[in-house]
Amino acid sequence: MIHGCEYMTGGRVVILGPAGRNFAAGMSGGIAYVLDEQGDFPRRCNPQMVVLENWIIRTKSNRSGK
């Protein structure tokens, strides 16, 4: 996916796979929840109009310890 959420003006989106380059270019509204298992999302995101926040939710599953 290249330019995910480009010009998004509202709503919600959940990304469970890798985000392509230039994510959120022109995004002026809405919320994107991105699962960043590779840890490289900040360099793929276009920060001109968005704010990145880190949220970690831990569960009792084996995968949550990563």
Jmol script that loads the backbone (N, CA, C; Angstrom):
load data "model"
ATOM      1  N   MET A   1       0.854  -1.173   0.000  1.00  0.00           N
ATOM      2  CA  MET A   1       0.000   0.000   0.000  1.00  0.00           C
ATOM      3  C   MET A   1       0.900   1.235   0.000  1.00  0.00           C
ATOM      4  N   ILE A   2       0.707   2.088  -0.951  1.00  0.00           N
ATOM      5  CA  ILE A   2       1.430   3.359  -1.010  1.00  0.00           C
ATOM      6  C   ILE A   2       0.419   4.475  -0.792  1.00  0.00           C
ATOM      7  N   HIS A   3       0.778   5.466  -0.037  1.00  0.00           N
ATOM      8  CA  HIS A   3      -0.078   6.622   0.251  1.00  0.00           C
ATOM      9  C   HIS A   3      -1.352   6.224   0.998  1.00  0.00           C
ATOM     10  N   GLY A   4      -1.260   5.305   1.948  1.00  0.00           N
ATOM     11  CA  GLY A   4      -2.428   4.928   2.745  1.00  0.00           C
ATOM     12  C   GLY A   4      -2.988   6.132   3.481  1.00  0.00           C
ATOM     13  N   CYS A   5      -4.288   6.247   3.533  1.00  0.00           N
ATOM     14  CA  CYS A   5      -5.021   7.344   4.191  1.00  0.00           C
ATOM     15  C   CYS A   5      -4.723   8.700   3.563  1.00  0.00           C
ATOM     16  N   GLU A   6      -4.294   8.705   2.326  1.00  0.00           N
ATOM     17  CA  GLU A   6      -4.008   9.969   1.633  1.00  0.00           C
ATOM     18  C   GLU A   6      -5.290  10.789   1.521  1.00  0.00           C
ATOM     19  N   TYR A   7      -5.246  12.015   1.946  1.00  0.00           N
ATOM     20  CA  TYR A   7      -6.374  12.958   1.925  1.00  0.00           C
ATOM     21  C   TYR A   7      -7.587  12.474   2.712  1.00  0.00           C
ATOM     22  N   MET A   8      -7.365  11.643   3.718  1.00  0.00           N
ATOM     23  CA  MET A   8      -8.452  11.199   4.595  1.00  0.00           C
ATOM     24  C   MET A   8      -8.947  12.406   5.388  1.00  0.00           C
ATOM     25  N   THR A   9     -10.266  12.613   5.431  1.00  0.00           N
ATOM     26  CA  THR A   9     -10.823  13.778   6.116  1.00  0.00           C
ATOM     27  C   THR A   9     -11.650  13.426   7.342  1.00  0.00           C
ATOM     28  N   GLY A  10     -11.845  12.145   7.610  1.00  0.00           N
ATOM     29  CA  GLY A  10     -12.616  11.747   8.767  1.00  0.00           C
ATOM     30  C   GLY A  10     -12.722  10.238   8.846  1.00  0.00           C
ATOM     31  N   GLY A  11     -13.328   9.764   9.928  1.00  0.00           N
ATOM     32  CA  GLY A  11     -13.524   8.333  10.096  1.00  0.00           C
ATOM     33  C   GLY A  11     -12.382   7.666  10.834  1.00  0.00           C
ATOM     34  N   ARG A  12     -12.411   6.355  10.808  1.00  0.00           N
ATOM     35  CA  ARG A  12     -11.392   5.547  11.491  1.00  0.00           C
ATOM     36  C   ARG A  12     -10.920   4.469  10.532  1.00  0.00           C
ATOM     37  N   VAL A  13      -9.662   4.105  10.649  1.00  0.00           N
ATOM     38  CA  VAL A  13      -9.102   3.023   9.849  1.00  0.00           C
ATOM     39  C   VAL A  13      -8.148   2.220  10.727  1.00  0.00           C
ATOM     40  N   VAL A  14      -8.113   0.904  10.511  1.00  0.00           N
ATOM     41  CA  VAL A  14      -7.217   0.024  11.257  1.00  0.00           C
ATOM     42  C   VAL A  14      -6.310  -0.665  10.249  1.00  0.00           C
ATOM     43  N   ILE A  15      -5.003  -0.526  10.416  1.00  0.00           N
ATOM     44  CA  ILE A  15      -4.018  -1.144   9.536  1.00  0.00           C
ATOM     45  C   ILE A  15      -3.357  -2.278  10.314  1.00  0.00           C
ATOM     46  N   LEU A  16      -3.551  -3.514   9.867  1.00  0.00           N
ATOM     47  CA  LEU A  16      -2.999  -4.673  10.562  1.00  0.00           C
ATOM     48  C   LEU A  16      -1.788  -5.261   9.854  1.00  0.00           C
ATOM     49  N   GLY A  17      -1.408  -4.697   8.738  1.00  0.00           N
ATOM     50  CA  GLY A  17      -0.240  -5.158   7.999  1.00  0.00           C
ATOM     51  C   GLY A  17       0.722  -4.004   7.809  1.00  0.00           C
ATOM     52  N   PRO A  18       1.770  -4.212   7.043  1.00  0.00           N
ATOM     53  CA  PRO A  18       2.756  -3.149   6.821  1.00  0.00           C
ATOM     54  C   PRO A  18       2.141  -1.931   6.126  1.00  0.00           C
ATOM     55  N   ALA A  19       2.509  -0.764   6.558  1.00  0.00           N
ATOM     56  CA  ALA A  19       2.057   0.475   5.912  1.00  0.00           C
ATOM     57  C   ALA A  19       3.107   0.888   4.898  1.00  0.00           C
ATOM     58  N   GLY A  20       2.661   1.277   3.737  1.00  0.00           N
ATOM     59  CA  GLY A  20       3.587   1.708   2.690  1.00  0.00           C
ATOM     60  C   GLY A  20       4.169   3.073   2.978  1.00  0.00           C
ATOM     61  N   ARG A  21       4.955   3.561   2.059  1.00  0.00           N
ATOM     62  CA  ARG A  21       5.604   4.864   2.240  1.00  0.00           C
ATOM     63  C   ARG A  21       4.597   6.001   2.067  1.00  0.00           C
ATOM     64  N   ASN A  22       4.903   7.118   2.639  1.00  0.00           N
ATOM     65  CA  ASN A  22       4.110   8.344   2.543  1.00  0.00           C
ATOM     66  C   ASN A  22       2.707   8.179   3.129  1.00  0.00           C
ATOM     67  N   PHE A  23       2.581   7.374   4.152  1.00  0.00           N
ATOM     68  CA  PHE A  23       1.296   7.153   4.812  1.00  0.00           C
ATOM     69  C   PHE A  23       0.787   8.469   5.392  1.00  0.00           C
ATOM     70  N   ALA A  24      -0.482   8.740   5.288  1.00  0.00           N
ATOM     71  CA  ALA A  24      -1.162   9.917   5.849  1.00  0.00           C
ATOM     72  C   ALA A  24      -0.845  11.222   5.135  1.00  0.00           C
ATOM     73  N   ALA A  25      -0.323  11.161   3.918  1.00  0.00           N
ATOM     74  CA  ALA A  25      -0.047  12.390   3.162  1.00  0.00           C
ATOM     75  C   ALA A  25      -1.356  13.148   2.945  1.00  0.00           C
ATOM     76  N   GLY A  26      -1.436  14.346   3.443  1.00  0.00           N
ATOM     77  CA  GLY A  26      -2.637  15.160   3.280  1.00  0.00           C
ATOM     78  C   GLY A  26      -3.785  14.780   4.195  1.00  0.00           C
ATOM     79  N   MET A  27      -3.563  13.906   5.151  1.00  0.00           N
ATOM     80  CA  MET A  27      -4.625  13.475   6.069  1.00  0.00           C
ATOM     81  C   MET A  27      -4.982  14.628   6.997  1.00  0.00           C
ATOM     82  N   SER A  28      -6.234  15.090   6.925  1.00  0.00           N
ATOM     83  CA  SER A  28      -6.620  16.256   7.722  1.00  0.00           C
ATOM     84  C   SER A  28      -7.655  15.937   8.793  1.00  0.00           C
ATOM     85  N   GLY A  29      -8.052  14.683   8.905  1.00  0.00           N
ATOM     86  CA  GLY A  29      -9.024  14.314   9.927  1.00  0.00           C
ATOM     87  C   GLY A  29      -9.082  12.811  10.081  1.00  0.00           C
ATOM     88  N   GLY A  30      -9.723  12.369  11.142  1.00  0.00           N
ATOM     89  CA  GLY A  30      -9.862  10.943  11.387  1.00  0.00           C
ATOM     90  C   GLY A  30      -8.746  10.396  12.247  1.00  0.00           C
ATOM     91  N   ILE A  31      -8.825   9.100  12.481  1.00  0.00           N
ATOM     92  CA  ILE A  31      -7.833   8.416  13.308  1.00  0.00           C
ATOM     93  C   ILE A  31      -7.414   7.139  12.600  1.00  0.00           C
ATOM     94  N   ALA A  32      -6.120   6.901  12.552  1.00  0.00           N
ATOM     95  CA  ALA A  32      -5.585   5.661  11.994  1.00  0.00           C
ATOM     96  C   ALA A  32      -4.894   4.890  13.110  1.00  0.00           C
ATOM     97  N   TYR A  33      -5.308   3.660  13.300  1.00  0.00           N
ATOM     98  CA  TYR A  33      -4.662   2.759  14.248  1.00  0.00           C
ATOM     99  C   TYR A  33      -3.783   1.825  13.436  1.00  0.00           C
ATOM    100  N   VAL A  34      -2.486   1.817  13.709  1.00  0.00           N
ATOM    101  CA  VAL A  34      -1.536   1.049  12.904  1.00  0.00           C
ATOM    102  C   VAL A  34      -0.773   0.073  13.795  1.00  0.00           C
ATOM    103  N   LEU A  35      -0.833  -1.201  13.444  1.00  0.00           N
ATOM    104  CA  LEU A  35      -0.041  -2.215  14.129  1.00  0.00           C
ATOM    105  C   LEU A  35       1.339  -2.208  13.490  1.00  0.00           C
ATOM    106  N   ASP A  36       2.333  -1.754  14.228  1.00  0.00           N
ATOM    107  CA  ASP A  36       3.683  -1.573  13.689  1.00  0.00           C
ATOM    108  C   ASP A  36       4.612  -2.641  14.253  1.00  0.00           C
ATOM    109  N   GLU A  37       4.482  -3.860  13.761  1.00  0.00           N
ATOM    110  CA  GLU A  37       5.310  -4.959  14.276  1.00  0.00           C
ATOM    111  C   GLU A  37       6.770  -4.818  13.865  1.00  0.00           C
ATOM    112  N   GLN A  38       7.066  -4.136  12.776  1.00  0.00           N
ATOM    113  CA  GLN A  38       8.441  -3.977  12.314  1.00  0.00           C
ATOM    114  C   GLN A  38       9.149  -2.790  12.990  1.00  0.00           C
ATOM    115  N   GLY A  39       8.376  -1.868  13.557  1.00  0.00           N
ATOM    116  CA  GLY A  39       8.958  -0.713  14.226  1.00  0.00           C
ATOM    117  C   GLY A  39       9.450   0.365  13.288  1.00  0.00           C
ATOM    118  N   ASP A  40       8.984   0.351  12.034  1.00  0.00           N
ATOM    119  CA  ASP A  40       9.469   1.331  11.063  1.00  0.00           C
ATOM    120  C   ASP A  40       8.389   2.306  10.594  1.00  0.00           C
ATOM    121  N   PHE A  41       7.241   2.287  11.243  1.00  0.00           N
ATOM    122  CA  PHE A  41       6.156   3.165  10.792  1.00  0.00           C
ATOM    123  C   PHE A  41       6.508   4.652  10.825  1.00  0.00           C
ATOM    124  N   PRO A  42       7.179   5.166  11.849  1.00  0.00           N
ATOM    125  CA  PRO A  42       7.474   6.606  11.858  1.00  0.00           C
ATOM    126  C   PRO A  42       8.233   7.090  10.618  1.00  0.00           C
ATOM    127  N   ARG A  43       9.089   6.282  10.047  1.00  0.00           N
ATOM    128  CA  ARG A  43       9.808   6.733   8.853  1.00  0.00           C
ATOM    129  C   ARG A  43       8.979   6.573   7.579  1.00  0.00           C
ATOM    130  N   ARG A  44       7.890   5.814   7.644  1.00  0.00           N
ATOM    131  CA  ARG A  44       7.009   5.634   6.496  1.00  0.00           C
ATOM    132  C   ARG A  44       5.862   6.647   6.490  1.00  0.00           C
ATOM    133  N   CYS A  45       5.638   7.294   7.608  1.00  0.00           N
ATOM    134  CA  CYS A  45       4.521   8.217   7.760  1.00  0.00           C
ATOM    135  C   CYS A  45       4.931   9.634   7.348  1.00  0.00           C
ATOM    136  N   ASN A  46       4.033  10.328   6.690  1.00  0.00           N
ATOM    137  CA  ASN A  46       4.253  11.721   6.314  1.00  0.00           C
ATOM    138  C   ASN A  46       3.769  12.587   7.481  1.00  0.00           C
ATOM    139  N   PRO A  47       4.670  13.234   8.212  1.00  0.00           N
ATOM    140  CA  PRO A  47       4.286  13.929   9.441  1.00  0.00           C
ATOM    141  C   PRO A  47       3.777  15.366   9.255  1.00  0.00           C
ATOM    142  N   GLN A  48       3.557  15.806   8.034  1.00  0.00           N
ATOM    143  CA  GLN A  48       3.184  17.206   7.810  1.00  0.00           C
ATOM    144  C   GLN A  48       1.871  17.604   8.461  1.00  0.00           C
ATOM    145  N   MET A  49       0.888  16.704   8.485  1.00  0.00           N
ATOM    146  CA  MET A  49      -0.428  17.078   9.001  1.00  0.00           C
ATOM    147  C   MET A  49      -0.929  16.159  10.108  1.00  0.00           C
ATOM    148  N   VAL A  50      -0.087  15.254  10.606  1.00  0.00           N
ATOM    149  CA  VAL A  50      -0.534  14.306  11.623  1.00  0.00           C
ATOM    150  C   VAL A  50       0.396  14.314  12.834  1.00  0.00           C
ATOM    151  N   VAL A  51      -0.093  13.796  13.929  1.00  0.00           N
ATOM    152  CA  VAL A  51       0.680  13.642  15.159  1.00  0.00           C
ATOM    153  C   VAL A  51       0.739  12.150  15.461  1.00  0.00           C
ATOM    154  N   LEU A  52       1.935  11.641  15.684  1.00  0.00           N
ATOM    155  CA  LEU A  52       2.090  10.232  16.029  1.00  0.00           C
ATOM    156  C   LEU A  52       2.077  10.068  17.539  1.00  0.00           C
ATOM    157  N   GLU A  53       1.285   9.122  18.007  1.00  0.00           N
ATOM    158  CA  GLU A  53       1.240   8.791  19.426  1.00  0.00           C
ATOM    159  C   GLU A  53       1.474   7.301  19.565  1.00  0.00           C
ATOM    160  N   ASN A  54       2.222   6.893  20.563  1.00  0.00           N
ATOM    161  CA  ASN A  54       2.469   5.474  20.810  1.00  0.00           C
ATOM    162  C   ASN A  54       1.537   4.977  21.896  1.00  0.00           C
ATOM    163  N   TRP A  55       0.832   3.913  21.591  1.00  0.00           N
ATOM    164  CA  TRP A  55      -0.039   3.271  22.569  1.00  0.00           C
ATOM    165  C   TRP A  55       0.296   1.798  22.557  1.00  0.00           C
ATOM    166  N   ILE A  56       0.582   1.253  23.707  1.00  0.00           N
ATOM    167  CA  ILE A  56       0.885  -0.167  23.818  1.00  0.00           C
ATOM    168  C   ILE A  56      -0.148  -0.790  24.742  1.00  0.00           C
ATOM    169  N   ILE A  57      -0.829  -1.788  24.235  1.00  0.00           N
ATOM    170  CA  ILE A  57      -1.814  -2.507  25.032  1.00  0.00           C
ATOM    171  C   ILE A  57      -1.285  -3.921  25.226  1.00  0.00           C
ATOM    172  N   ARG A  58      -1.089  -4.293  26.436  1.00  0.00           N
ATOM    173  CA  ARG A  58      -0.560  -5.625  26.729  1.00  0.00           C
ATOM    174  C   ARG A  58      -1.692  -6.545  27.176  1.00  0.00           C
ATOM    175  N   THR A  59      -1.665  -7.738  26.646  1.00  0.00           N
ATOM    176  CA  THR A  59      -2.637  -8.756  27.035  1.00  0.00           C
ATOM    177  C   THR A  59      -1.873  -9.937  27.628  1.00  0.00           C
ATOM    178  N   LYS A  60      -2.548 -10.986  27.931  1.00  0.00           N
ATOM    179  CA  LYS A  60      -1.908 -12.168  28.466  1.00  0.00           C
ATOM    180  C   LYS A  60      -1.469 -13.140  27.361  1.00  0.00           C
ATOM    181  N   SER A  61      -1.624 -12.745  26.110  1.00  0.00           N
ATOM    182  CA  SER A  61      -1.223 -13.626  25.010  1.00  0.00           C
ATOM    183  C   SER A  61       0.297 -13.690  24.901  1.00  0.00           C
ATOM    184  N   ASN A  62       0.796 -14.713  24.262  1.00  0.00           N
ATOM    185  CA  ASN A  62       2.236 -14.879  24.073  1.00  0.00           C
ATOM    186  C   ASN A  62       2.840 -13.782  23.194  1.00  0.00           C
ATOM    187  N   ARG A  63       2.076 -13.214  22.280  1.00  0.00           N
ATOM    188  CA  ARG A  63       2.591 -12.187  21.383  1.00  0.00           C
ATOM    189  C   ARG A  63       2.742 -10.831  22.044  1.00  0.00           C
ATOM    190  N   SER A  64       2.036 -10.589  23.141  1.00  0.00           N
ATOM    191  CA  SER A  64       2.061  -9.256  23.741  1.00  0.00           C
ATOM    192  C   SER A  64       3.378  -8.908  24.393  1.00  0.00           C
ATOM    193  N   GLY A  65       4.228  -9.881  24.654  1.00  0.00           N
ATOM    194  CA  GLY A  65       5.510  -9.612  25.304  1.00  0.00           C
ATOM    195  C   GLY A  65       6.551  -9.007  24.378  1.00  0.00           C
ATOM    196  N   LYS A  66       6.235  -8.868  23.099  1.00  0.00           N
ATOM    197  CA  LYS A  66       7.197  -8.298  22.137  1.00  0.00           C
ATOM    198  C   LYS A  66       7.356  -6.824  22.330  1.00  0.00           C
TER     199      LYS A  66
END
end "model"
wireframe off; spacefill off
backbone 0.3
color backbone group
